[in-house]
């Protein structure tokens, strides 16, 4: 992987940063924490007009047909601006539908996503919140031309505004692990769905979905019935890689704010950044941001170029969860008491990075995935090889 951005990639990053700096700010982020929707529809329409919502979707459905690397760069800038946008939760299921969905589903969904007229989300985790296939208990049984879905989904991003939910279900009775799993596209307004919004560290919009006798047409199956794990795993890996880019963008901005503060704040007649302990904290923090950025870019690159990147994704997420949270904690410590006050921006960035560290698998879960590859290939990890999930 070439770690240097080409001219087009740099242009995408620069234009995203310029747009977000002019159209968003931390005041907006705070307002959306209390807002019922959690995002500004006018801003969403603007990014749709810029092509972000359909960036990685085929041009025949109104998308730009670009690679995942470009969306990764945009997500990094969204994290840097902590812009309240449901882009990740919409783009990831849309890409899954583009690759695995039927022509009818693609035609019904993708043009509306590209234009910004439809929001999506995906639902994987359950009460057993582990990111493993065995945790999936939500069932979907056949009843004529429908599936009847029963179960509970947890931590569903932006479910309060999503029009449709790409849901992981178990369609084969008595199955365990990866066997018997499928993806169903469920209309959010279907009878039998009860939505409860959760209180989160980031004060974002995550909810619990209780599904009771929810009827879903068989035509809404995405991928192959009972054999959906390939699509599910790629969906989760794509979401995780993009989440790492978001976390890194937010953490880097946090560190930049802290560096500026350390240059201005004086104690004992000198800037506090001149003290070795503070300087070394800042050095560690920026190294951790660079490490997360490189690993995150490698993860999106592998998915884009090879269609899979399980090992690289887990390396990126484990490192980001382990190192970006302490980087932001250093920012709070260097700011002193004000760093822990809700009124100061440094707290906004910390809460989002801390929340990201718990999303889509903890560092411990991703280490287990990496360890499985080490055990399977003693003494080495083969980059680009699919890694089994424990």
HELIX and SHEET records of a PDB file:
HELIX    1   1 UNK A    7  UNK A   23  1                                  17    
HELIX    2   2 UNK A   26  UNK A   34  1                                   9    
HELIX    3   3 UNK A   41  UNK A   50  1                                  10    
HELIX    4   4 UNK A   59  UNK A   61  5                                   3    
HELIX    5   5 UNK A   68  UNK A   81  1                                  14    
HELIX    6   6 UNK A   87  UNK A  100  1                                  14    
HELIX    7   7 UNK A  103  UNK A  114  1                                  12    
HELIX    8   8 UNK A  133  UNK A  135  5                                   3    
HELIX    9   9 UNK A  218  UNK A  220  5                                   3    
HELIX   10  10 UNK A  229  UNK A  264  1                                  36    
HELIX   11  11 UNK A  272  UNK A  274  5                                   3    
HELIX   12  12 UNK A  276  UNK A  306  1                                  31    
HELIX   13  13 UNK A  310  UNK A  335  1                                  26    
HELIX   14  14 UNK A  336  UNK A  340  5                                   5    
HELIX   15  15 UNK A  345  UNK A  358  1                                  14    
HELIX   16  16 UNK A  363  UNK A  376  1                                  14    
SHEET    1   A 4 UNK A 120  UNK A 123  0                                        
SHEET    2   A 4 UNK A 164  UNK A 170  1                                        
SHEET    3   A 4 UNK A 181  UNK A 187 -1                                        
SHEET    4   A 4 UNK A 221  UNK A 222 -1                                        
SHEET    1   B 4 UNK A 139  UNK A 143  0                                        
SHEET    2   B 4 UNK A 146  UNK A 157 -1                                        
SHEET    3   B 4 UNK A 206  UNK A 217 -1                                        
SHEET    4   B 4 UNK A 193  UNK A 197 -1                                        
SHEET    1   C 2 UNK A 266  UNK A 267  0                                        
SHEET    2   C 2 UNK A 270  UNK A 271 -1                                        
END                                                                             
